[in-house]
């Protein structure tokens, strides 16, 4: 199974993200609004989902529900040479949850990045494009209560990746 751990977005915030996508250049490859999420850890191909579930059950017990504010638009690696366009957040609680998940699942897959930059990928860039995102650098896109996180299976199909929930883990309220 190809797995990752993430936090999904409520419907009303998905709609806000869709409105932003409509204002961005058409040459971008947009992430389907149904699949928008914060990735806590990408695990890749795994054969022991049961063990991962047991570990994540314990992680969930250590964290309380928290609010995340969606704020600002940026690009990786830079606005001048973008590969990914994202909406950010400065949530220390989301970073703490992500760090805990990554630490506890470190034996399953080494991290590709040194630091955690919480973000929602809203588009990918496959060709050279002029990206003008200055007007959204300080924009607010709403907030939501994170009361759970999810272990997803990513199934590759001819239409792209489809996500299936393996298990949802509730945080303490």
N, C-alpha and C positions, 0 to 999 in steps of 0.2 A: 504494500500500500504506500502511495505517495502522500505524506502527511505534513500538516503544518498546524500551529497553534495560533489562534487569532481572536480578536474582539470584533464582533459585527456591529453594524450601525443600525439605528432605528430608521424606519421608513421615512419620517419627515426630514431627516438629515440627508438621506439618499437623494431626496427630491432637490434639496439645496445644491448638492454636488452635481446633479444632472443639469441644473440651470447654469452652473459655472462651466461645465463641459461644453455647453452650447455656445459659449462665448470664446472658446479657445480655437486655434487654427484647426481646420478640417483635416489637415495632413496627419494629425496625431492619431494614435491607436488608443481609443478610450476604453477604460476598464468598465465593464458592465456595472450599472449601479447596484444590481442585485448582489454583486460579488465584492463590493467595497468593504474593506476591513482593515484593522490595524494588525499587522503580523507581529506576534510575540516571538515566534521561532519557526523557521522552516526546517523540517526534519528530513525531507526527501523520502526516498524509498526505505520503508521499515517493515520488519517482519514480526515485531512483538508489540502490537498495539495494546495488548492487555497490560503489559508492564508500564507502558507510557501512561495509560489511563490511571493506574495505581499511583504513579508519581504525581500526576496532575491533580488527583483527588487531594493529596496532602498539600500541594501548593495552594489550592483554593481555600483550604481551611486557615491559612496564614494571612489572607488578605481580606480587607473590608471593601465593600462597594464604594465607588468614588465617582465624581463627576469629571468629564472631559469636555473641554471647550475646543472646538475646531477654529483655528485661527491662522490666517496667512497662507499664501501660496508660494511654493518654491520649486526648485528643480535640482536634480542630482545629475552629474556631479557639479554642474553650475548652470546658471541661466543662459550663459553664452554658448555652452556645448551640452544641451540637455539630453538626457537619456530617459529620465523619468520626471513627470510633473506631479506634484503632491500638494495636499492640504496638511498643514501641521497642527501641532498642539504642544503645549509646554507642561504637560501633566507629569509631575514627579511621581504620582501614584502609578501611572501607566508605565513609566520607566522602571519603577521598583518591581512591578509585576513581571515585566518583560525580563528584567535581570534575574529574578527568581526562577522563572520558567527556563531561561537559557542555562543557568547554573545547574539546575536539577536534571536537565536533559542534555548536558554537555557531552556525555558518553555516546549519545546517539548520532550527533553530528557537530562538527567543529563550526564555530561562527565564522562567517565571511567578513564581518565588519567589527572593528575595534569598539566603536562607541554606538550607543543606541540613540537613534534620532526618530522618535515616534512620528509617523506620518501615514496618510492615506494615499496610496498611489491612485491617481485619477486618470493618468494617460501615460503612454510610452511613446518615445520618439524613435522612428525608424529611418527617417530621412532628415536632411538639413532643413530646419525651419526657423523662422524669425519668431522668437517667443517674447512677447511683451506682457509680463505679469506684474509689473510695478503697481498697478492700480489695486491689486489684491494682496499685496504684501502685508497689509495690516487689517485686512477684512476679517470679519467674524462670520462664521457659518453656523452658529448655534452650539448647543451643548447637550449632553445626554448623560444619564446615569449608567455607569458600567457596573452591572450586577452579576456578570458572568463572563467567562471566556469559553472558547470552543476548540476541540480537537477536530480538525477537518481532514477529510480525504480529498485530494485533488485528482480527479479522473480526467485524463487527457482524451479528448474526442476530436473528431474532424472539425467541429464548430469551436474548438478551444477547450479550456479547462472548465470542468463542472465541479462544484464543491458539494460534498455530502457530509453532513454532521455525523461524526463518530460518537462524540459525547459532549454535552454542555456541562460546565463546571460552575456552580453557583458560588458567589463570593458571600462573605458574611454581611448581613444587613445591619 
